[in-house]
Amino acid sequence: MRSPISILLLALIIASSLGGLDVDVEAKPQTCSPSGKLRGKKPPPKKCNRINNSECCVEGKLYTTYKCSPPVTRQTKAVLTLNSFEKKFHGDEERVVALSSGWFNNRKSCFQKIKITAGNGRSVVAKVVDECDSMEGCDGEHDYQPPCPNNVVDASKAVWDALGVASGEQGDLKVTWSFV
């Protein structure tokens, strides 16, 4: 006896081959809704890391947090940001990135390679070495910076240079990326 699922699939295949049914086989992208808010705390004097024009938390401000990131595709849209990985044992001359929490996926993306493509048509391959935390922030562990948005590829200077972006223009850039 055939299962109801196999009968349904057979019917869909037959109907589709006869031209009587337009079957959409692509999955619909899942949305990524905010998971909460985090209240900013005033950083102690000279404790907020302002390297690479980083933003410091504002006392009392509510920052959106995310457990997820948009679905990964062959051309996942993201915002490329500039970060130094010197504290994390990677030099700024290495092509390394941190991904928003959902994309970092509980360390499952760590040490994987991704291809990043800028609007100027240039691409670079970089290694994922860290998480850009989308759930926590405004504390010493996060250099008193807000939680990361859910769509960030936080990249070393070497990644920006490989993409041909001039030093004065490095900071925020719309890009696409995919796992290699």
N, C-alpha and C positions, 0 to 999 in steps of 0.2 A: 504494500500500500504506500502511495506517495504522500508526503507531508503536505499540509496546506501551503507552506511557503514555496515548495518546489512547484506546485501546481500554479500558484500565483506568478512565479517567475516565468514559467513556461508560457502562460497566457500573455504576460507583458512582452516577451520576446516575439511571440507570434503576431500580436497586435502591432508592435513596432515595425516588424518586417513587412507587414501589409500596408504600412503607411497610415493606419487609422489612429495611431496614438503617438504623440510626441513625448518621449520619455527623457526627462532631465536626470542624467546619471551623476551630475556634479553635486557634491554635498553643499548645503547652504552654510556660509560662514557663521560661526558662533559669535555672539557679541561678548564683549568684555565690559561688564558694568563695574562701577566703583564698589569696593567692599566695605568702605568706612571712611572715617575722618580721623586725623591725628592733630591734636592741638600743639602749636608751636611753642617752644620754650626759648627764652632769651639766652643766647650763647654767653658763656663766661668771657670776660675780656680777652681778646687775642686768641680765642680758641676756635673760632669758625675758620675753616679752610676756604680762603678766597682765591686760591690758585685757579687759573683758567676761567676767571670771571664767574666763579661759583656763587650761587645764591645762599645766603644764610637764613636760618629760620627766623621768623618774626613772632615775638611773644604774643600768644593769644590767637594768632591766625589759624584757621582750619585748613589743613592740607588733605587732599583726597588720597586714599590708599587703594591699591589694587592687588588682588591675589592672582589675577590673570593678565594675559596680554592678548592682543589680537591674534587670530590664527596665523600660523606660519604657512606661507605659500612659496611658490618659485620666485615671487617678487614681493616680499613682505614690506609694506611701507613702514618707515621708522624715521625718527629724528636722531641724527648723529650728533653726539655731544663730545666735548673734549675733556679728557681726564689724564691725570698722571698716575701711573701704576708703580712709581718708585717705592712706595711704602709696602707694596704687595709683591716685592721681589722680581719685578719686571721693569726693565729700563724703558724710557720714553722712545728709544730707537727701535723697540720691538713692536711688531704689528699685533697688538692684543686689544681685546674689548671686554666690556662687561655688558650683560644683557639685562633688561628689566626682569623682575622676578618671575613672571609667567613664562617668558621665553627661556630663562635660566633653568626652570623646571626642576627645582630641588636638586641642583647640581648635575642633572642628566645631560646638560649641554656643555658642561665644563670640559675643556680641552678639545672640543670639536672645532672644526674650521668652518668659517662662514665667508661668503663672498658678498662684498658691499659694493653697490654701484651708485655713483653720484649722478646728478643731473647733467654734468658735463660729459657723460659717457664713459668716464674712467672707472675702473673697478680695481679692487684689492681683496686679497684673501687674508684673513686675520684669525687668530686663535682666541676662543672664549676662555677667559681665565677668572672671571669674577661675576658677581651679581650686582646689578644696580637696584638696590632694595626698594621695592614699590610698596612695602608694608610698614617699614620703620624709618625713622629719621629724627632730626632735631635733638640728637644726643651725641656724646663723645665718640661712640663707635662709628657714627656716620658723619663725623666732622661738623656737627651742628648744621647740616644741610637737610632740606626737606626730603620726604620720600620721593623716589624717582617716578616719573610718569610711567605708564604701562607700555610705552612704545619707543623706548630708548635703546640705542646702541651707543654705549659710552666708550669712546675710542682713544687710544694713545696718539701722540703727535705723529708718530710714524705712519699711522693709518691715514691721517689727514694729509700728510705730505705726499703719500703714494697716490692719493686721489687728486693731487694737483691743486689743493686749496691753499692759497697764500696765508701766511701766518696771521696777518691782520684780519682775515675773514674766517678764521677757525672759531668754532663755538657751537652753533646750531645750524644744521643743514638737513633738508629733506633728502632721504636716500631710500633705496630698496636693498633688501638682503635676502639670502637663502643659505641653508646649510649646504656645504660642499660634499 
